[in-house]
Structures are given as C-alpha cells and as structure tokens.
Amino acid sequence: MASSSRKIINDPVYGFITIDDPLLLQVIAHPYYQRLRRVHQMAFASLVYPGAVHSRLHHSLGAYHLMCCALAELKSKGIEITPEEALGAKIAILLHDIGHGPFSHALEYQLLKNVPHEDLSLLIMHQLNAELDGRLQTAIDIFTGHYPKPFLRQLISGQLDVDRMDYLTRDSFFSGVSEGAIGYDRILKMLTVVKQELMVEEKGIYTIEKFLVSRRLMYWQVYLHKTVVSAEKTVVKIIERAKELIAGGTTLHASTPGFDFFLQHPEASEAISEHLDKFCMMDDYDVLSTIKNWMFHPDPILSLLCRSLVERRLLKVKFQQHPFDAAYIQTLRNNICGKLQITMPEAAYLVFTGEASNTTYDPTEEEINILFKDGTIKDISKVDNALIQHNLSRPMKKFYICCYGC
C-alpha cells in the first residue's frame, strides 16, 4: 500500500492485484460493492467441493485484474485505448456482477420476478454514477454496448470475456477440479483487435479450444453436479413454499428486513428501482439464517425442505437423456403422500422434474474470430481440423428428477 490512491490486494490465484485510481477505490469501498463479500460465487457447490467458498467479490477483483492485463496487451500492440476508456472498462468489469442477489443464479428470479441480474447491475451502476458525480458514464456506455469501440464491451461480455476467464480459473482453483484450468495468460497474449472487434491471433487456436472444452467440463462436473442441482432446486422450492404460505394467510417472516420485504411484497419487483437499497442489503446470510429459523416452522413441507438443506440430507437426483414418464412421477408422489400423510400438491415440492443444458460454443451468440497471418479471418468452428465444430453449437440437454426419500 504505497498511498491512499493505490492499494495492493493479495489474491490467491493471481498474486498481487493493484488498484491504482481513486475512483476505483471509491467504487470498491461502496457498501453496494462490499456486499459481494457475502454472496458466494458458486452458490451451493461447496456441498460437493468444500473449498469452493469464494465470493463474488473475489471474482470481481480477479476479472478486474485480467481486464488490466488485456488492456495492457492490446495497447502494446498499438490498439488505441485512452486512459478514460481504460478506466471505464475497469469499472465496468468491477461492477458487472453487482446485481447478483443471494445465491446468484439459483434464486435469480425467485426474489424478484422477471428481473435479471444484468438489469440490476445497470440500475446499481446508474445509482453509483449519480453519487459519484457522473464519473461512471463511460463505464455504463461500455457495459451497455453503446460505446463506439465494441471490443471493450466484448472484454466484459462475450465468448472470450475476462469474466469467463476468471470464473473458470478461480472456480477450478477453489474447487480443486483441474479440468477447468485454462491458459488465461496465453489467451490474453493472443488477443488483438481488427476494425474495433476483438479476435484471436492464429497461434492461439488450441488455447481457445482448450478454454471452450474446459468450460463444458466445468458445467457438467461442477456447476450442474447432481448434488449442486439438488441443493439449488431445494432452496427454490423453499422460497416457493414460503410465498404460497404467505399468500394463503400464514404469518411467516424472514430473519432480516430486506429479505422479508421482498417476501411480503412480491409486486416490488415491478418497481425495483425504488427499492435498490433494500435489495442491496440482501446476501446469502439473509437466506441461510431465515432457512435455519424455518426449520422449526409448523408447516411440514417448509420445515422438511429447510432441514434437508441445512443438514445436507438432500433430495436424491437422477439424470437421464429423455423426459421422465408422467406415470413414474405420479407413482413417486403417491408414495410420498402415503408415507408422510401429505396432499398431492404438497408432494409436488418433494418430487419434481426439470432440465439442465449447456452449449460448448454457440456462434450465433457471438463468434470467436481467428486472425490468420495472411490477414484472413475465420470463425473458430470453420478452421481446418477444428476441434470446436458446429455440432458442438447445439445445447447438450439432460433431464433430472428430484425426489425425497427415493
């Protein structure tokens, strides 16, 4: 720590990360940003991989570090990036996930209906911009894709963004799953810009292919592990049951004011800009402390689901390639009704189905373009002898069933 406008953060993945601008320090010090310390990056993955307890703040700082490296590399290749643009891109990546609520993707549409975290991130960025005298406008323009240099937006959100590079590197590190390790340093070295679009030099083809394969493996081995799916769907069912009880007139409260407000007022999501302060008071601890309280609630479904999550006695999960037969599901629910003396609608909380999918590379989302030495440009799936071909652009889908006591 050399001065009040420069701080060094010791990161277990990359080593020392330097924060060297007063505006960056103001953003990081804001309570909205500090909330990310209390939101786990990988939700319930620690139930399978005990080391995976890192936070959204860890990830945000890591992505910021990779953004610094990417900008420095591009500037060294003669790409024009002004100090204002560089600062804007750094702020945008610091704040790209600031709209995540408790347990991130698992509860994204449960607490706030039809409000994705990207919309919340932008609302929070506008709020911070107002508090910081408009100095975040360049960051907002880059984040929303309205800045005239598309490659800056692509570094934040794209097929080769520093967001993905960090979460794969970091999640692999903390989970201990080596299949997710990517050559992020070589990818950064191979980046270039042509006509304001981000692309990769020919020498980086194999590193990019490994990056895409690693992402696929991490999804099925970690993010969509059956135990992780069970825990995440259980917490969703807990919130659904709580809402149903409240709507039916049962007195039921969360353990914190922010969480309780959104439970009691589901219509608040339609005017979320008026309730940002309440949203930014919520984190994983609000939900966990509430679930611990609800373990003792007289409603048998709510208490059973809460206890199963806290004590890690999770619903059993089975994956298969085709949808589960309706008669099979009904039989399981009938068995649960007889065993626990509950109604059929209640049994639907304990036996339910869904689907999980992942796409290795979708060129319709945004292409990964390879720049060859002769100046030609090709999508990576069209390169001769490419490992990543169009047949990998189709989503790989699996169907699952969650069942209590099966």
TAFENDA-V12515 format. One line per field, one symbol per residue. phi: phi as a letter, one per 30 degrees, with the letter a starting at -180 (. if undefined). psi: psi as a letter, one per 40 degrees, with the letter a starting at -180 (. if undefined). burial: 1 if it has 24 or more other ideal C-beta (glycine too) atoms within 12 Angstrom, else 0. A space follows every 50 residues. Layout:
phi->???
psi->???
burial->???
This chain:
phi->.dadcbbccccdccjdcccbbeddddddddedddeddcbddchcdddcce ddcdcddededddddddeddddddddciddbdedddddddddddcdcddd cehhdececcdbdibdddddeddddddddddchidcddddddddicddbe dddddcbadbddededdddddddddicddddbdeddeddcdabbhicdab dedcedddddeddddddddddbdcedddeeddddddddddddddddddjd dbbddbddddedddbdddddbdddbdedddccaededdddddddecdddd ddddddddddchcdddbbcadbedddddddddddddeddchbddeddddc bababbbacdacdddadccccdddjdbbdedcdeidddcddcdddccbcb bcbdid
psi->gdieehihhhhedebhhhhfhdddddddeidddddedehhdfbededdgd egeiiddddddddddddddddddddeeehhhiddddddddddddedeeeh ahfbddededdhhfgidddddddddddddddffeeedddddddeeeiegd ddddddhadfiedddddddddddddehddehigddddddeiihhfehhah ideedddddddddddddddddcdfiddddddddddddddddddddddeeh hhiieiddddddddgdeddefddefddddeeiaddddddddddedeidhd ddddddddddefgiiihhiieiiihddddddddddddddefiiddddeee hiiaiiiihdhgeddhihhhhideeihiideeihfhdhideeehhhhiii hhhhe.
burial->00000000101011001111101111110101101101111111111110 01111111111111111111101100001010001111111111111111 11111111011100101111111111111001000111111111001011 11111111111111111111111110100111110011011110001111 11011111111111111111111111111111111111111110110000 01010101111110110110010011011111111111111011101011 11111111110001101010000100001001100110000100011111 11110101111110011111100000101110100101000010000111 111100
